[in-house]
Amino acid sequence: MIREICKNVFHVGAIDWDRRLFDALIPLPDGTSYNSYLIKGSEKTALIDAVDPGKKDVLIDNLDSLRIDRIDYIISQHAEQDHSGAIKFLLERYDSTVLGSQKCIELLLDFGIVSKDRTRAVSDNELLSLGDMTLEFISAPWVHWPDTIFTYLRERRMLFTCDFLGAHLATSDLFAWNPESAKRYYAEIMMPFRANARRHLERIRALGPEIIAPSHGPLHKRPEVVLNAYSEWTSDDVKNLVVVPFVSMHGSTEKMVSHLVDALIDRGVSVERFDLTKTDTGALAASLVDAATVVFGTPAFITRPHPLIAYAAILANALRPKARFASIIGSYGWGARIVEEMRSLMPNLKMEIIEPVIVKGYPKEDDLRAIERLADEILRRHRELGLL
């Protein structure tokens, strides 16, 4: 499907309606897209990003439908293969020069996508004339990978942001705003780099683009909507929210989790509860964006945290949410090293650990009173932050 965004600027990428997993890790409940943009200047033609190699035929068919016989420049804003994988096939058809950051060019060479003689590195604020249109390259390392650049089409006030400000969402709408998909995408991809993201938001606002065109998901015709959302997500502000990921093998931990959830609700604290045997990890990641507190619930699995909870801890450690507090609840039969192991799985996190509640066997009245005390302590900490 080809769509003209504005005069001589076309979306020629591919919608992947059926993809359900990304990076062999990230669930895609709503599919995704690989956005590739063709800009036809009066003298030169440029393609911004390609597509995943599995969708190369869609991109090539789109270019053929537009009767494109020359692409002077292929701009690789980021070397990851879902953007760059089809470049090698394009170079077999077009006598193009591949432009990207120095790091991007190095990665493309490492991945075997290009040969050095077909590439040129561009620098921050470098301009490229296409005749009646001008592209400006903006260095944006570590909004995701170290190689990322943005590309600004000055005459159309259109900013191409690669992965930044995107969403994994397959939709027929060229322009759309899906808060849930955008937040999941931020949580899964951008949250570890939120300090860098904040800096780039300021730079984008200074440009004042009228259209923002990411490389996944719909485009933004009202940039302030996505920019304001990102400003909130990347801030240090947390909400009166406790996220409770848990696993229960024989019902003991689930009883503790249910008691804690009810106790927190009674105290006016919002809770999001995730049974990790059923939960989409993208939904869990999205909930971590705003949470003030995370409480992990786990039984002892051969004395250690259940593997699904260990995975959730490793995921949180990688995503680096801004939550201020954490705790652990759970049960064991004949031995437990749950707390020590959980701490060791989250060295990157700055969360203060509130005293865990680990009980032997099925929780008894005294154990449930300890859960009540944990709820009281969470309430106190949230009040100190001014969240209630």
CORZIZI-V569899 format. One line per field, one symbol per residue. phi: phi as a letter, one per 20 degrees, with the letter a starting at -180 (. if undefined). A space follows every 50 residues. Layout:
phi->???
This chain:
phi->.dcefbgmccececedfdfcbcllbefcfdmacdeccdcdefccccdemd cggfdffffffffffeledbcfcdeefaegffddgeffffffdceddeda fgfffffgffemecdgfdcbeddfmfdcedoeccddecfbfmebdfdfcd cdeffdlcdedlffmebebebfffdacdgffffgfgffddgfdfffggff fffffffmfecdcfecnfededgffffffffffefefddfbddcebccec nfffffffffgffffgendfccdcfffcffffffgfffgdfeccdedbef dlmdgggffgffffffffflfegecbbccrcbddrbcfffffgfecfeee ffeegfcdcemffdgfffffffffffffgfffffemec
